[in-house]
Amino acid sequence: MELTYSAYLKLDQLLNSQQPLSPDEHDEMLFIVIHQSYELWFKQLLHEKELLNQSLTGGCEFQAMATLRRMLSILKTVVNQVDILETMTPLSFAAFRSRLSTASGFQSWQFRLLEFYLGFRDASRLRSYPESSEEFRSLHKALHEPSLFENFLFFVSEHYNSDIPEDILNRDRTQPYQGDIRVVPLLLNLYKEHPTFRMLCEMLTDFDEGFQEWRYRHVKMVERTIGYKNGTGGSEGVSYLRKSIFLQAFPDLWNIRSDF
């Protein structure tokens, strides 16, 4: 049988995956489509991070930068989708919000995987998933794997013969990395002496800044839509989200800027 566009993309399954619980509420379809789009982009970001890890491990700086460029473009698309979601008024959302029951974006395990990959480690996040679930197993595994910045430090140690302290390279990965004053001068020297390394550092910083922008736009969208009420599923809503806005994935890359 000839392969068709619809069959290749499995459009029957894809286009039948939008099932509003309030058929009379026009904007629920938009709400579902946007959030399904988020999950598809999160899936692609997680797919790209595998190539990024391989590139850093193999010392392929240009491939790493190409992958980061794509990931940043995806992240910008995710941020821009907030503009579409904000065309939905608070009244429109309130008309179907109760139908969401305990469902919440807080439960997005793919977003948690991205957070873990960027070094935002918090074992308590696993409590949202049954221990027997694939989501729990994936998050538990990611919690103990090197973060993107740790992979970057391994790359620096291996391919630039830089003396990254062993206690940093072998740290407890279940805890967030807060930066280390011993790393800053090492990165600063490499940044000044190697233009390609400098470009890689800037692309990592771009991605860190882009992730902060996503958090900010998401917080403001939630605030605009539900104010300071609790989020769906009983989450803390805006008050919780605000705490994360200015978290940095790569603090050492920000700290070197004070020494230029």
C-alpha positions in Angstrom: 0.0 0.0 0.0 1.3 3.4 -1.0 2.4 5.6 2.0 0.3 8.7 2.2 0.9 12.0 4.0 -1.9 11.3 6.4 -0.7 7.8 7.2 2.9 8.8 7.6 1.9 11.5 10.2 -0.8 9.4 11.7 -3.2 12.3 11.3 -6.2 10.2 12.2 -4.9 9.6 15.7 -3.4 13.1 16.0 -6.5 15.0 14.9 -8.8 12.9 17.0 -6.8 13.6 20.1 -8.6 16.9 20.9 -11.6 15.9 23.0 -13.0 19.0 24.8 -15.0 18.2 28.0 -17.2 21.2 27.4 -18.2 21.0 23.7 -20.2 24.3 24.0 -17.2 26.2 25.2 -15.4 27.4 22.1 -12.0 28.2 23.7 -11.4 24.8 25.2 -10.2 23.5 21.8 -7.5 26.2 21.8 -6.5 25.3 25.3 -6.0 21.7 24.4 -4.2 22.3 21.1 -1.8 24.7 22.7 -0.9 22.4 25.5 -0.6 19.4 23.2 1.7 21.5 21.0 3.8 22.3 24.1 4.2 18.6 24.8 5.3 17.8 21.3 7.9 20.6 21.4 9.1 19.3 24.8 9.4 15.9 23.2 11.5 17.4 20.5 13.7 19.3 23.0 14.3 16.0 24.8 15.2 14.4 21.5 17.7 17.1 20.7 19.4 17.0 24.1 20.5 13.4 23.3 22.5 14.7 20.3 23.7 17.6 22.4 25.1 15.2 25.0 26.8 13.1 22.3 28.3 16.2 20.8 29.8 17.4 24.1 31.0 14.0 25.0 32.7 13.7 21.6 34.2 17.2 21.7 32.2 18.3 18.6 31.7 22.0 19.5 30.1 23.0 16.2 27.6 20.2 16.3 26.8 21.2 19.9 26.2 24.8 18.8 24.0 23.7 15.9 21.9 21.6 18.2 21.7 24.4 20.8 20.6 26.8 18.0 17.8 24.5 17.1 16.8 24.0 20.7 16.7 27.8 21.2 14.5 28.3 18.1 12.1 25.7 19.5 12.1 27.4 22.9 11.3 30.7 21.2 8.4 29.1 19.4 7.1 27.7 22.7 7.3 31.2 24.2 5.5 32.7 21.3 2.6 30.3 21.7 1.8 32.2 24.9 0.6 35.0 22.7 -2.0 32.7 21.2 -3.2 31.4 24.5 -3.5 34.9 25.9 -6.3 35.6 23.3 -8.4 33.5 25.6 -10.1 35.7 28.2 -10.3 34.8 31.9 -14.1 34.4 31.5 -13.6 32.0 28.6 -11.2 29.9 30.7 -13.4 30.0 33.8 -16.3 28.6 31.7 -14.5 25.2 31.4 -11.8 25.3 34.1 -13.8 23.2 36.6 -13.9 20.4 34.1 -10.1 20.0 34.4 -10.6 18.6 37.9 -7.1 17.5 39.2 -5.4 17.8 35.8 -2.6 20.4 35.9 0.4 21.5 33.8 2.3 20.9 37.1 2.0 17.2 36.2 3.9 17.5 32.8 6.6 14.9 33.2 8.3 16.0 30.0 8.7 19.5 31.4 10.1 18.0 34.6 12.6 16.1 32.5 13.7 19.3 30.9 14.1 21.0 34.3 16.2 18.1 35.5 18.3 18.2 32.4 19.0 21.9 33.0 20.0 21.2 36.6 16.8 22.2 38.4 16.9 19.1 40.6 14.1 18.4 43.2 13.4 14.8 44.1 10.0 15.9 45.6 8.8 16.3 42.0 8.6 12.5 41.7 5.8 12.4 44.2 3.3 13.5 41.5 3.7 10.1 39.8 3.1 6.5 40.9 6.3 4.6 41.5 5.3 2.0 39.0 4.7 4.5 36.2 7.0 5.2 33.2 7.0 8.8 34.2 8.4 8.1 37.6 11.1 5.8 36.2 12.1 8.3 33.6 12.4 11.1 36.1 14.2 9.0 38.7 16.8 8.1 36.0 17.1 11.7 34.9 17.6 12.8 38.5 20.8 10.8 38.7 22.2 11.7 35.3 24.5 14.6 34.6 22.8 17.9 33.8 23.6 19.9 30.7 26.1 22.1 32.6 27.7 19.0 34.2 28.2 17.5 30.7 29.6 20.9 29.6 32.1 20.8 32.5 33.1 17.2 31.6 33.7 18.5 28.0 35.8 21.4 29.4 37.8 19.0 31.5 38.4 16.4 28.7 38.8 18.6 25.6 40.4 21.7 27.0 42.5 19.9 29.7 41.1 22.2 32.3 41.4 21.3 35.9 37.8 21.2 36.9 37.8 20.0 40.6 37.0 16.4 41.0 34.4 17.1 43.7 32.5 19.1 41.2 32.6 16.6 38.5 31.6 13.8 40.9 29.1 15.8 42.9 25.7 14.6 44.2 23.6 15.0 41.0 20.3 14.9 42.8 21.0 18.4 44.2 20.9 21.6 42.2 24.2 23.1 41.2 24.6 26.6 42.7 27.8 27.5 40.9 31.4 27.4 42.3 33.9 30.2 42.5 36.7 27.7 41.5 35.1 27.2 38.1 34.7 30.9 37.2 38.4 31.7 36.5 38.9 28.5 34.5 35.9 29.3 32.3 36.9 33.0 32.0 40.4 32.1 30.7 39.0 29.7 28.1 36.4 32.3 27.1 39.1 34.9 26.5 41.5 32.6 24.7 39.3 30.4 22.5 36.7 32.1 20.1 34.8 28.8 19.4 34.5 28.1 23.1 33.3 31.6 23.6 30.5 31.1 21.1 29.5 27.9 22.8 29.3 29.7 26.1 27.2 32.4 24.7 24.8 29.9 23.1 24.4 28.1 26.4 23.7 31.5 28.1 21.1 32.3 25.3 19.3 29.0 26.1 19.4 29.8 29.9 18.0 33.2 29.2 15.4 31.8 26.9 14.2 29.3 29.5 13.9 32.2 32.0 11.8 34.1 29.4 9.5 31.0 29.1 9.0 31.0 32.8 8.3 34.7 32.9 5.8 34.6 30.0 4.1 31.5 31.6 3.8 33.2 35.0 2.3 36.3 33.4 -0.1 34.3 31.3 -1.3 32.4 34.4 -1.6 35.6 36.4 -3.6 37.3 33.6 -5.9 34.3 33.3 -6.6 33.2 36.9 -5.1 36.0 39.1 -3.8 34.7 42.4 -6.1 31.7 42.8 -4.7 28.2 43.2 -3.8 26.5 40.0 -5.8 23.5 38.6 -5.2 20.4 40.5 -4.6 22.4 43.7 -1.2 23.7 42.7 0.0 27.0 44.2 -0.5 28.9 40.9 1.3 32.2 40.4 2.9 32.3 43.9 4.7 29.0 43.1 5.6 29.9 39.5 7.1 33.3 40.5 9.7 31.6 42.7 11.3 30.0 39.6 11.5 33.0 37.2 15.1 34.0 37.8 16.6 30.6 38.5 19.8 30.1 36.5 20.8 26.8 34.9 24.4 27.9 34.3 25.3 30.3 37.2 29.1 30.1 36.4 28.5 31.4 32.9 26.7 34.4 34.3 29.2 35.0 37.1 32.2 35.3 34.6 30.6 38.5 33.3 31.5 40.4 36.4 35.2 39.8 35.6 35.5 40.9 32.0 
